[in-house]
Amino acid sequence: MSNNQASVQLIAEGKDYALLATDDSACFILRSKADFFTAHLQGEDAARFRTDYDAIRQQFPDWQPDQTLAQLWDQGGYSWLASQEAD
């Protein structure tokens, strides 16, 4: 990995969804495992996602990762920013 690439870490994972982020939260990767689609969120999209993610986690602290991430994927509209994963 080059010095210009930020490393990503797994933040939350369930059976159907996974969320990864850079250490500085400047970039998020939201995956729908079942659909094989991934949303790469940077800039304003990443900032909005961080706010939305924190708000849902605060509002529904007992939700499992799949519940939280599905809410963001479907109702949050982040599925519109996704593209199909390569084979």
N, CA, C and O atoms as a GROMACS GRO file, in nm:
protein
  348
    1MET      N    1   0.085  -0.117   0.000
    1MET     CA    2   0.000   0.000   0.000
    1MET      C    3   0.089   0.123   0.000
    1MET      O    4   0.184   0.131   0.078
    2SER      N    5   0.061   0.218  -0.085
    2SER     CA    6   0.143   0.338  -0.093
    2SER      C    7   0.110   0.432   0.021
    2SER      O    8   0.009   0.417   0.089
    3ASN      N    9   0.197   0.531   0.042
    3ASN     CA   10   0.176   0.629   0.148
    3ASN      C   11   0.057   0.719   0.120
    3ASN      O   12   0.005   0.782   0.212
    4ASN      N   13   0.013   0.727  -0.006
    4ASN     CA   14  -0.099   0.812  -0.043
    4ASN      C   15  -0.234   0.747  -0.017
    4ASN      O   16  -0.336   0.815  -0.020
    5GLN      N   17  -0.237   0.619   0.008
    5GLN     CA   18  -0.361   0.548   0.031
    5GLN      C   19  -0.389   0.541   0.181
    5GLN      O   20  -0.302   0.503   0.260
    6ALA      N   21  -0.509   0.578   0.219
    6ALA     CA   22  -0.550   0.569   0.358
    6ALA      C   23  -0.597   0.427   0.386
    6ALA      O   24  -0.664   0.366   0.302
    7SER      N   25  -0.563   0.376   0.503
    7SER     CA   26  -0.611   0.243   0.537
    7SER      C   27  -0.754   0.253   0.589
    7SER      O   28  -0.793   0.351   0.652
    8VAL      N   29  -0.830   0.150   0.562
    8VAL     CA   30  -0.969   0.145   0.608
    8VAL      C   31  -0.982   0.035   0.712
    8VAL      O   32  -0.912  -0.066   0.707
    9GLN      N   33  -1.074   0.058   0.805
    9GLN     CA   34  -1.099  -0.039   0.910
    9GLN      C   35  -1.247  -0.071   0.915
    9GLN      O   36  -1.331   0.014   0.883
   10LEU      N   37  -1.278  -0.192   0.954
   10LEU     CA   38  -1.416  -0.233   0.969
   10LEU      C   39  -1.477  -0.163   1.090
   10LEU      O   40  -1.423  -0.170   1.201
   11ILE      N   41  -1.589  -0.095   1.068
   11ILE     CA   42  -1.658  -0.022   1.176
   11ILE      C   43  -1.776  -0.104   1.227
   11ILE      O   44  -1.795  -0.115   1.348
   12ALA      N   45  -1.853  -0.161   1.137
   12ALA     CA   46  -1.971  -0.240   1.174
   12ALA      C   47  -1.996  -0.343   1.066
   12ALA      O   48  -1.974  -0.317   0.947
   13GLU      N   49  -2.042  -0.462   1.108
   13GLU     CA   50  -2.070  -0.566   1.010
   13GLU      C   51  -2.182  -0.655   1.060
   13GLU      O   52  -2.187  -0.692   1.177
   14GLY      N   53  -2.269  -0.688   0.969
   14GLY     CA   54  -2.376  -0.784   0.994
   14GLY      C   55  -2.376  -0.887   0.883
   14GLY      O   56  -2.282  -0.895   0.804
   15LYS      N   57  -2.482  -0.964   0.877
   15LYS     CA   58  -2.494  -1.066   0.773
   15LYS      C   59  -2.510  -1.005   0.634
   15LYS      O   60  -2.459  -1.058   0.536
   16ASP      N   61  -2.582  -0.891   0.626
   16ASP     CA   62  -2.617  -0.831   0.497
   16ASP      C   63  -2.540  -0.704   0.461
   16ASP      O   64  -2.533  -0.668   0.344
   17TYR      N   65  -2.484  -0.637   0.560
   17TYR     CA   66  -2.417  -0.508   0.536
   17TYR      C   67  -2.285  -0.501   0.609
   17TYR      O   68  -2.263  -0.570   0.709
   18ALA      N   69  -2.196  -0.417   0.557
   18ALA     CA   70  -2.070  -0.390   0.623
   18ALA      C   71  -2.036  -0.242   0.604
   18ALA      O   72  -2.069  -0.182   0.502
   19LEU      N   73  -1.971  -0.185   0.705
   19LEU     CA   74  -1.928  -0.046   0.700
   19LEU      C   75  -1.781  -0.039   0.735
   19LEU      O   76  -1.737  -0.089   0.839
   20LEU      N   77  -1.706   0.024   0.646
   20LEU     CA   78  -1.564   0.048   0.670
   20LEU      C   79  -1.539   0.198   0.663
   20LEU      O   80  -1.615   0.271   0.600
   21ALA      N   81  -1.431   0.244   0.728
   21ALA     CA   82  -1.399   0.386   0.726
   21ALA      C   83  -1.249   0.405   0.741
   21ALA      O   84  -1.179   0.320   0.795
   22THR      N   85  -1.202   0.519   0.693
   22THR     CA   86  -1.064   0.558   0.717
   22THR      C   87  -1.053   0.606   0.862
   22THR      O   88  -1.154   0.641   0.924
   23ASP      N   89  -0.933   0.609   0.914
   23ASP     CA   90  -0.911   0.650   1.053
   23ASP      C   91  -0.965   0.789   1.082
   23ASP      O   92  -1.011   0.816   1.193
   24ASP      N   93  -0.959   0.878   0.983
   24ASP     CA   94  -1.003   1.016   1.004
   24ASP      C   95  -1.150   1.038   0.964
   24ASP      O   96  -1.197   1.152   0.966
   25SER      N   97  -1.220   0.932   0.929
   25SER     CA   98  -1.361   0.937   0.886
   25SER      C   99  -1.384   1.026   0.764
   25SER      O  100  -1.494   1.077   0.744
   26ALA      N  101  -1.281   1.043   0.684
   26ALA     CA  102  -1.294   1.123   0.562
   26ALA      C  103  -1.357   1.041   0.449
   26ALA      O  104  -1.405   1.097   0.351
   27CYS      N  105  -1.355   0.909   0.463
   27CYS     CA  106  -1.409   0.820   0.361
   27CYS      C  107  -1.477   0.702   0.429
   27CYS      O  108  -1.423   0.643   0.522
   28PHE      N  109  -1.596   0.669   0.380
   28PHE     CA  110  -1.670   0.552   0.428
   28PHE      C  111  -1.699   0.461   0.310
   28PHE      O  112  -1.717   0.507   0.197
   29ILE      N  113  -1.704   0.332   0.338
   29ILE     CA  114  -1.743   0.233   0.238
   29ILE      C  115  -1.858   0.154   0.299
   29ILE      O  116  -1.841   0.083   0.398
   30LEU      N  117  -1.974   0.167   0.238
   30LEU     CA  118  -2.094   0.098   0.283
   30LEU      C  119  -2.127  -0.010   0.180
   30LEU      O  120  -2.152   0.020   0.064
   31ARG      N  121  -2.127  -0.136   0.226
   31ARG     CA  122  -2.150  -0.249   0.136
   31ARG      C  123  -2.282  -0.318   0.165
   31ARG      O  124  -2.318  -0.341   0.281
   32SER      N  125  -2.354  -0.349   0.059
   32SER     CA  126  -2.468  -0.439   0.067
   32SER      C  127  -2.419  -0.574   0.017
   32SER      O  128  -2.404  -0.595  -0.104
   33LYS      N  129  -2.394  -0.664   0.109
   33LYS     CA  130  -2.337  -0.794   0.073
   33LYS      C  131  -2.432  -0.875  -0.016
   33LYS      O  132  -2.388  -0.941  -0.110
   34ALA      N  133  -2.560  -0.870   0.015
   34ALA     CA  134  -2.658  -0.949  -0.060
   34ALA      C  135  -2.672  -0.902  -0.204
   34ALA      O  136  -2.691  -0.983  -0.295
   35ASP      N  137  -2.663  -0.770  -0.225
   35ASP     CA  138  -2.681  -0.713  -0.358
   35ASP      C  139  -2.549  -0.697  -0.435
   35ASP      O  140  -2.551  -0.669  -0.555
   36PHE      N  141  -2.436  -0.715  -0.367
   36PHE     CA  142  -2.304  -0.694  -0.426
   36PHE      C  143  -2.288  -0.552  -0.479
   36PHE      O  144  -2.234  -0.530  -0.587
   37PHE      N  145  -2.335  -0.454  -0.399
   37PHE     CA  146  -2.320  -0.313  -0.431
   37PHE      C  147  -2.243  -0.244  -0.319
   37PHE      O  148  -2.254  -0.282  -0.202
   38THR      N  149  -2.165  -0.142  -0.356
   38THR     CA  150  -2.084  -0.068  -0.260
   38THR      C  151  -2.097   0.081  -0.286
   38THR      O  152  -2.091   0.126  -0.401
   39ALA      N  153  -2.115   0.157  -0.180
   39ALA     CA  154  -2.116   0.303  -0.188
   39ALA      C  155  -1.986   0.354  -0.127
   39ALA      O  156  -1.957   0.327  -0.011
   40HIS      N  157  -1.909   0.428  -0.206
   40HIS     CA  158  -1.786   0.492  -0.159
   40HIS      C  159  -1.820   0.638  -0.131
   40HIS      O  160  -1.853   0.713  -0.222
   41LEU      N  161  -1.812   0.676  -0.005
   41LEU     CA  162  -1.856   0.809   0.038
   41LEU      C  163  -1.736   0.893   0.079
   41LEU      O  164  -1.658   0.855   0.166
   42GLN      N  165  -1.722   1.009   0.013
   42GLN     CA  166  -1.612   1.100   0.041
   42GLN      C  167  -1.666   1.242   0.044
   42GLN      O  168  -1.776   1.269  -0.004
   43GLY      N  169  -1.589   1.333   0.099
   43GLY     CA  170  -1.626   1.474   0.098
   43GLY      C  171  -1.756   1.501   0.171
   43GLY      O  172  -1.776   1.455   0.284
   44GLU      N  173  -1.845   1.575   0.105
   44GLU     CA  174  -1.974   1.611   0.166
   44GLU      C  175  -2.059   1.488   0.193
   44GLU      O  176  -2.131   1.483   0.293
   45ASP      N  177  -2.052   1.387   0.106
   45ASP     CA  178  -2.129   1.264   0.127
   45ASP      C  179  -2.082   1.193   0.255
   45ASP      O  180  -2.164   1.142   0.332
   46ALA      N  181  -1.951   1.190   0.277
   46ALA     CA  182  -1.897   1.126   0.398
   46ALA      C  183  -1.937   1.204   0.524
   46ALA      O  184  -1.971   1.144   0.626
   47ALA      N  185  -1.934   1.335   0.517
   47ALA     CA  186  -1.973   1.417   0.631
   47ALA      C  187  -2.121   1.397   0.665
   47ALA      O  188  -2.157   1.385   0.782
   48ARG      N  189  -2.206   1.393   0.563
   48ARG     CA  190  -2.349   1.370   0.585
   48ARG      C  191  -2.372   1.230   0.640
   48ARG      O  192  -2.454   1.211   0.730
   49PHE      N  193  -2.299   1.131   0.586
   49PHE     CA  194  -2.313   0.995   0.634
   49PHE      C  195  -2.276   0.984   0.781
   49PHE      O  196  -2.348   0.921   0.859
   50ARG      N  197  -2.166   1.046   0.820
   50ARG     CA  198  -2.122   1.041   0.960
   50ARG      C  199  -2.230   1.097   1.052
   50ARG      O  200  -2.259   1.040   1.157
   51THR      N  201  -2.291   1.207   1.011
   51THR     CA  202  -2.398   1.268   1.090
   51THR      C  203  -2.519   1.176   1.097
   51THR      O  204  -2.575   1.155   1.204
   52ASP      N  205  -2.558   1.120   0.984
   52ASP     CA  206  -2.673   1.029   0.979
   52ASP      C  207  -2.647   0.902   1.061
   52ASP      O  208  -2.735   0.857   1.135
   53TYR      N  209  -2.530   0.846   1.048
   53TYR     CA  210  -2.493   0.724   1.119
   53TYR      C  211  -2.496   0.747   1.270
   53TYR      O  212  -2.551   0.666   1.345
   54ASP      N  213  -2.436   0.856   1.314
   54ASP     CA  214  -2.434   0.888   1.457
   54ASP      C  215  -2.575   0.912   1.510
   54ASP      O  216  -2.607   0.870   1.622
   55ALA      N  217  -2.659   0.979   1.432
   55ALA     CA  218  -2.796   1.008   1.475
   55ALA      C  219  -2.877   0.879   1.492
   55ALA      O  220  -2.950   0.864   1.590
   56ILE      N  221  -2.865   0.787   1.398
   56ILE     CA  222  -2.939   0.661   1.407
   56ILE      C  223  -2.888   0.577   1.523
   56ILE      O  224  -2.968   0.515   1.594
   57ARG      N  225  -2.759   0.574   1.543
   57ARG     CA  226  -2.704   0.496   1.654
   57ARG      C  227  -2.748   0.554   1.789
   57ARG      O  228  -2.770   0.480   1.885
   58GLN      N  229  -2.760   0.686   1.795
   58GLN     CA  230  -2.805   0.749   1.920
   58GLN      C  231  -2.955   0.725   1.941
   58GLN      O  232  -2.999   0.701   2.054
   59GLN      N  233  -3.032   0.732   1.834
   59GLN     CA  234  -3.177   0.714   1.843
   59GLN      C  235  -3.216   0.569   1.870
   59GLN      O  236  -3.314   0.542   1.940
   60PHE      N  237  -3.139   0.475   1.815
   60PHE     CA  238  -3.169   0.332   1.828
   60PHE      C  239  -3.044   0.257   1.875
   60PHE      O  240  -2.987   0.180   1.799
   61PRO      N  241  -3.003   0.278   2.000
   61PRO     CA  242  -2.876   0.219   2.047
   61PRO      C  243  -2.875   0.067   2.053
   61PRO      O  244  -2.768   0.006   2.054
   62ASP      N  245  -2.991   0.004   2.057
   62ASP     CA  246  -2.998  -0.142   2.066
   62ASP      C  247  -3.002  -0.212   1.931
   62ASP      O  248  -3.001  -0.335   1.925
   63TRP      N  249  -3.008  -0.135   1.823
   63TRP     CA  250  -3.012  -0.195   1.690
   63TRP      C  251  -2.882  -0.267   1.660
   63TRP      O  252  -2.773  -0.222   1.698
   64GLN      N  253  -2.894  -0.378   1.590
   64GLN     CA  254  -2.779  -0.453   1.541
   64GLN      C  255  -2.724  -0.381   1.416
   64GLN      O  256  -2.794  -0.300   1.356
   65PRO      N  257  -2.598  -0.410   1.378
   65PRO     CA  258  -2.540  -0.342   1.261
   65PRO      C  259  -2.626  -0.350   1.136
   65PRO      O  260  -2.640  -0.250   1.065
   66ASP      N  261  -2.683  -0.467   1.107
   66ASP     CA  262  -2.765  -0.478   0.986
   66ASP      C  263  -2.886  -0.385   0.989
   66ASP      O  264  -2.923  -0.329   0.886
   67GLN      N  265  -2.947  -0.367   1.105
   67GLN     CA  266  -3.062  -0.277   1.116
   67GLN      C  267  -3.021  -0.133   1.089
   67GLN      O  268  -3.087  -0.062   1.013
   68THR      N  269  -2.913  -0.091   1.150
   68THR     CA  270  -2.864   0.046   1.133
   68THR      C  271  -2.822   0.071   0.989
   68THR      O  272  -2.863   0.170   0.929
   69LEU      N  273  -2.742  -0.018   0.934
   69LEU     CA  274  -2.690   0.001   0.799
   69LEU      C  275  -2.800  -0.012   0.694
   69LEU      O  276  -2.796   0.058   0.593
   70ALA      N  277  -2.897  -0.100   0.716
   70ALA     CA  278  -3.009  -0.112   0.622
   70ALA      C  279  -3.091   0.016   0.620
   70ALA      O  280  -3.136   0.060   0.515
   71GLN      N  281  -3.109   0.077   0.738
   71GLN     CA  282  -3.182   0.204   0.746
   71GLN      C  283  -3.112   0.311   0.664
   71GLN      O  284  -3.177   0.386   0.591
   72LEU      N  285  -2.981   0.319   0.676
   72LEU     CA  286  -2.905   0.417   0.599
   72LEU      C  287  -2.906   0.385   0.450
   72LEU      O  288  -2.920   0.474   0.366
   73TRP      N  289  -2.893   0.258   0.418
   73TRP     CA  290  -2.891   0.213   0.278
   73TRP      C  291  -3.023   0.247   0.209
   73TRP      O  292  -3.024   0.304   0.100
   74ASP      N  293  -3.134   0.210   0.273
   74ASP     CA  294  -3.266   0.226   0.211
   74ASP      C  295  -3.325   0.365   0.234
   74ASP      O  296  -3.348   0.439   0.139
   75GLN      N  297  -3.348   0.398   0.359
   75GLN     CA  298  -3.416   0.524   0.392
   75GLN      C  299  -3.322   0.645   0.382
   75GLN      O  300  -3.366   0.756   0.352
   76GLY      N  301  -3.195   0.623   0.408
   76GLY     CA  302  -3.098   0.732   0.401
   76GLY      C  303  -3.059   0.769   0.259
   76GLY      O  304  -3.003   0.875   0.235
   77GLY      N  305  -3.090   0.680   0.166
   77GLY     CA  306  -3.063   0.708   0.025
   77GLY      C  307  -2.922   0.677  -0.021
   77GLY      O  308  -2.886   0.710  -0.134
   78TYR      N  309  -2.843   0.612   0.062
   78TYR     CA  310  -2.705   0.585   0.022
   78TYR      C  311  -2.695   0.477  -0.085
   78TYR      O  312  -2.591   0.464  -0.150
   79SER      N  313  -2.800   0.400  -0.104
   79SER     CA  314  -2.799   0.300  -0.211
   79SER      C  315  -2.789   0.367  -0.348
   79SER      O  316  -2.739   0.308  -0.443
   80TRP      N  317  -2.837   0.490  -0.358
   80TRP     CA  318  -2.830   0.565  -0.484
   80TRP      C  319  -2.687   0.600  -0.522
   80TRP      O  320  -2.658   0.628  -0.638
   81LEU      N  321  -2.599   0.600  -0.425
   81LEU     CA  322  -2.459   0.634  -0.450
   81LEU      C  323  -2.372   0.511  -0.475
   81LEU      O  324  -2.252   0.522  -0.495
   82ALA      N  325  -2.434   0.394  -0.472
   82ALA     CA  326  -2.361   0.268  -0.484
   82ALA      C  327  -2.345   0.223  -0.629
   82ALA      O  328  -2.422   0.260  -0.718
   83SER      N  329  -2.243   0.144  -0.647
   83SER     CA  330  -2.221   0.080  -0.777
   83SER      C  331  -2.194  -0.068  -0.753
   83SER      O  332  -2.156  -0.109  -0.644
   84GLN      N  333  -2.216  -0.147  -0.858
   84GLN     CA  334  -2.199  -0.291  -0.846
   84GLN      C  335  -2.052  -0.325  -0.828
   84GLN      O  336  -1.965  -0.266  -0.892
   85GLU      N  337  -2.027  -0.420  -0.739
   85GLU     CA  338  -1.890  -0.463  -0.714
   85GLU      C  339  -1.840  -0.545  -0.832
   85GLU      O  340  -1.918  -0.613  -0.900
   86ALA      N  341  -1.710  -0.537  -0.858
   86ALA     CA  342  -1.649  -0.615  -0.965
   86ALA      C  343  -1.647  -0.761  -0.927
   86ALA      O  344  -1.639  -0.795  -0.808
   87ASP      N  345  -1.652  -0.847  -1.026
   87ASP     CA  346  -1.647  -0.993  -1.000
   87ASP      C  347  -1.514  -1.036  -0.947
   87ASP      O  348  -1.494  -1.155  -0.920
   0.00000   0.00000   0.00000
